[in-house]
Amino acid sequence: MTDRTSAIAAAIRAELRLLDPAVRACPALLAELLHPEFREFGSSGREWTRDTIIAALTAPGGPVPRPITTSKMRGVQLAPDVVHLTFDTETDGRRAHRSSLWRFTGDTWLLHFHQGTPYGV
């Protein structure tokens, strides 16, 4: 994928899909979007892997995924197969600055790294 505009648009679509509460509640749908080497430094301060984030988000009796509001989403293509997105989120009154690295792997964009930093607390 060499068209910068379409690469950024595809990463944004994938990010928004990942933030959908229905996707966040389904292990198979989450797995479709997360790179096997996925890592996250969450706004909670916790470090996550692909397996631990899928388990936490989809645990029986766990918290029900809530709608997440996004703003200021923008992207830059760093390499033919890497897009960096930055944006802000708010959920239940908690706000965070977000940074995501998406990698074109095989024939799809997968989230490789994510970091959330709380602000306005």
WOQUI-V843872 format. One record per residue. N is the residue number from 1. PHI is phi as a letter, one per 40 degrees, with the letter a starting at -180 (NA if undefined). Layout:
BEGIN
N,PHI ; N,PHI
END
This chain:
BEGIN
1,NA ; 2,b ; 3,c ; 4,d ; 5,c ; 6,c ; 7,c ; 8,c ; 9,c ; 10,c ; 11,c ; 12,c ; 13,d ; 14,c ; 15,c ; 16,c ; 17,c ; 18,c ; 19,c ; 20,c ; 21,d ; 22,c ; 23,c ; 24,c ; 25,c ; 26,b ; 27,d ; 28,c ; 29,c ; 30,c ; 31,c ; 32,c ; 33,b ; 34,b ; 35,c ; 36,d ; 37,c ; 38,d ; 39,b ; 40,a ; 41,b ; 42,c ; 43,c ; 44,c ; 45,g ; 46,c ; 47,c ; 48,b ; 49,b ; 50,d ; 51,c ; 52,c ; 53,c ; 54,c ; 55,c ; 56,c ; 57,c ; 58,b ; 59,c ; 60,c ; 61,g ; 62,c ; 63,c ; 64,c ; 65,d ; 66,b ; 67,c ; 68,b ; 69,c ; 70,b ; 71,a ; 72,f ; 73,c ; 74,a ; 75,a ; 76,a ; 77,c ; 78,c ; 79,a ; 80,d ; 81,b ; 82,b ; 83,b ; 84,b ; 85,b ; 86,b ; 87,a ; 88,b ; 89,b ; 90,a ; 91,a ; 92,f ; 93,g ; 94,c ; 95,b ; 96,a ; 97,c ; 98,b ; 99,b ; 100,b ; 101,b ; 102,b ; 103,b ; 104,c ; 105,b ; 106,g ; 107,b ; 108,a ; 109,c ; 110,b ; 111,c ; 112,c ; 113,a ; 114,a ; 115,b ; 116,b ; 117,b ; 118,c ; 119,a ; 120,g ; 121,c
END
